C-alpha cells in the first residue's frame, strides 16, 4: 500500500473525492462516491486544484496553473511520474497497489515467470512483476502511455529489466501470440469499459472480454495466475468469477477470489473502486 505521505484518500462524497498525491491535495470526480459528503469543509478548502468535466469525458483542472507539469510519488521501491490529464487521471490508480503486492509475492515464489500485462497503462503491475524477477510483456494501445510506463521503469531503476514494451491492440497482440505458440505463467489485465485500440479498434468490455479470455487460455500455462480487474457497472464479482471458471476450468488453481476493490479513506470509510478476480 501507499504510505500516507505519498497517497491518501482524505474524504469523499457527493460524487467527489479529496486525495493527497505527494505534496498536492486534489479534488476530483468520483461517481462511486454517491453518499452524502461528511461536513469537513476545511479539508476541501485546502485542495490545490479541482478537476471538472467540460466536454464529454474530458475536462479541466482549475486553477490551471496550480499544478506542475509533472511530479513523482513512490510505492515501495517504485516511482510513478504523475501529471494532470484532460480525463482527470494522473498516471496511477491507487486501488491497484494491493494487486501489485499480490503479483510481486506470486512471482517471488517461483524460480522464473513470464508475465503478460494487458491494458497496462503506466505500468504498476509491470514494475511489480519485473522487480520481483519476472520477464514481462507490457501491452497498451496508446504509444504515449507506453512511453510514460517506460519512464516509470527508468525512475524505478528498472530500465534494464527484461520488459518488452508493446504499443498495440490487446486482442490483436494476443491472437498473434497464440499463433506464435507463446506461453505465459501469469496474465494481468485491467480492461476499460469502452476504448479504442492503436488503430481505432473499438473495445466494449462486456462484448469483447469473453473472446479475449478464450485466447488467453491458449497462451497461458496450466498453472498460470490470472489477475483481472474491471470498472464496468455491468460486471460484478459474480460475473468475473463465472468468466474465469468458464475459460480456465480444469486448470490447477489453489484459489479463485472475486470481490470489490476499495480505497479506504483516512476516517476508515471505503470508496468502491472496481472489481477484482484473482485465479492462482
N, C-alpha and C positions, 0 to 999 in steps of 0.2 A: 504494500500500500504506500501511497504518498505520505510523506511527513507533512504536518500542518503548515510548515513554512513554505512548502513547495506547492501544495494544492490543498484546498479545504472548501467544502460546501458550508457556508455560514448560515444561510437561510433560504427558504423557498416558499412559494405560494402565489395564488392568483395568476398563474401562468408565467411566473418569473423565477429565476434563481440567482442568488448572490454568491459568487465564488471568488476565492483568492487563488491567483496563479502567480506564484512568486511574489514580486513586490506590488502587484496590481490587483485591486478589488474590482470585479466586473459584474455588471447587472445584465443578464441575458434572458432570452426567451426560454421557456421550459413548459411545453404543452402538458406534460405529465404532472406538473405542479398545480393540480386543479383544486387543492384545498385552500381555504382562506389563509392568507398570509398572517403570521403572528404579528402583533403590534411591536415591531422592532424598527421603527423608522430611523433611529440613529444609525443602525447598521447600514441601511440602504443609502443614506445621505453621504456616506464615506466612499461610495463607488467612484472609481476614477473615470469610468466610461460605461455607457449604456448602449446596448445593441437593439435596434428596432427594424422590423421588416418594412420595406418601402415599395417593393415591386416583386410580387410573386414570392419565390423562395430566397430572394436577395434583399439586402438591407444595408444599413449604415451604422457606424459607430459614432456616438456623439458624447462629448466634443470630439471632432475629427482629429485633433492634434494631441489628444490626451495619452495616446499610447505610442511607444517607439515602433519602428518598422519591424523589429523582431527582438525577442529576448528568450532566455532559456530557463527551464526548470529541470529538476532531476528526480529520478525514481531509482533508488539504489545507485548502481554504477552507470545507469543510462541517463543520457542528456537529450532533452527534446527542445528543438527550436520552435518557439511559438510566434505567431503573427496573426493579426486580426484579418479575417477574410470577409467577403461580402455575404457569405452564407451564415455568419455568426460563429463558425468554427474557429478554433485557434491552433489546431495541429495535434491535439491529443484528446482522447476520450477517457477520462479518469476512471470510469467504471470498469475499464478493461484491465486495470492493474492486477486484480486478483487472478485474471486469466493468464497474464504474463508470468506471475509467480507459479501458477499451476503448471504451465508449459515448461518453464525452466526446471522445475522439480522432476517432471516426467523425463526430460532429456537427460538429466544428470544420472538417472537410474539405469541408463543404457550405455553400452560400450560405444555405439555410434548411432546416429539418427539422421535421416533426411526428412526435412520438414518443408511442406508446401504451404505458403501463406497467400491466400487469395483475397482480393479486395483489401489489400494490405495497408492502405493509407500511408501514414508516416512511419510505420514500422515498429510499433511497440512489440508485437509478437515476434517479429524478425529479430530484433535486438535481444529479446529474452532467450530465444532458441539458440542464436549464434553464440551469445556469451556463455551459454551452458555447454557448448561444444558441438552443436548440430551444424550440418550443412543445410543451408536454407535457400529456397527459391521464392523470391518476393515478387508478387504479381499485382499490378494495379493498372487500370486503363489510362490514367492521367500521367503523362510524362513529367509534368511539373511536380506532381505528388511523389512520384518515384525519386525524383531529384531531391526532394525535401527529405525523404526517408534516408537517402544516401548521406545527406548532411548530418542527420541524426546519428548514423553509424560512425561517421568521422568524429563527431563531438563525443561519442561514447567509446572512443579508442577501438572501434571495430572495423575500421576502413579496410584492414587486411583479412577480415574474417571470410570464410567460404560462403559468400552470399551471391546468388545470381539475381540481378536487378532486371525485371521484365516489365515493359510498358505494353500491355496487351489486354484484350477482352478475355476475361476469366474462362468463359465457356470455350472459346476457340483454342486457348492455350491448353486447356485440359484435354480437349479432343486430340490435339497434336501429340501431347504426351502419351495418350492412350495408344495412338498408332505407333509411337516410338518404343512402346513397351516400358516406359518409365515406371518406377515404383517408389513410393514414399512411405515412411514409417509414421508420419503424422500429417494431418490435414487441418489447417486453420482457415476459417472463412467467416467474414463479417459482412454479408451482402446487404446492400441498401434495399429499401422498399422499391425504389424506382431509380433508374440511372441509365447511362449511355456508355457503351464501350469505346475503345480507342478510335474506331471508325464510325461512330454514331449508332452502333447496335443498341437496340432498346432492351433494357432489363426490367422485368417485373417479378419480384421475388416469389410470389405465390404461384405464378405460372412457370417460371424458369428454374427454380431451385430443385424440384424433384429430378429433372433430367440431369442437372449438374451433379447431384449426389450419385446418380446411377453411374456416370462417367468416373466419378471419384472412387467409387468402389473398385473399378477396374484397375486403377493405378495405385491403390493402397495395399500394403502388405496385410496378411491375415491378422496380425496383432497390432495394426495401426491404431493410433489415437485420433479422435475426431473432436475438434473444438469448433462449435457452431454458435454464433450469436446473431440475433435478429432484433430489429427495431420496428417491426411492422405490426400494426394493430390486429391484423388477421392471422398472425402466427404466435400462439402462446406455447407454454411448456408442453402441453399435451400434443399439439401438432408437431413440434420439433422432435419429441420423443418418438412419435409414431413414424416420422420420416426416417430417423436413424435406425429404428428397429426394422423397417421395411427394407432399406437398402443395404444394411450391414448385418442383417440377421444371420446367425451361424458363425460369425467371426468370434475370435477369442476376446471376450470382454469381461473384465473384472467388475466394471461398474458403468451404468448409464445414469447420468444425472441430468435432469432438466428442471429449471426453475427460473424465476425472475432475477434480473440483475438490479441492484440498488446502489445508490450512493448515500451514505449516512451523513447527516448534517451535524454541525457542532453540538446541537442540542439533542441528538440521538434519533431524530426522525429519519425515515427512509424515503428517498425520492426514486420512484421506478425509472429504470434506465435501460430497458430492453429485456431480452430473454436469452438464456444460455442453455446449451445442451453439450454435455461432455461425455464422450464414449472412450473408455480406456480399459 
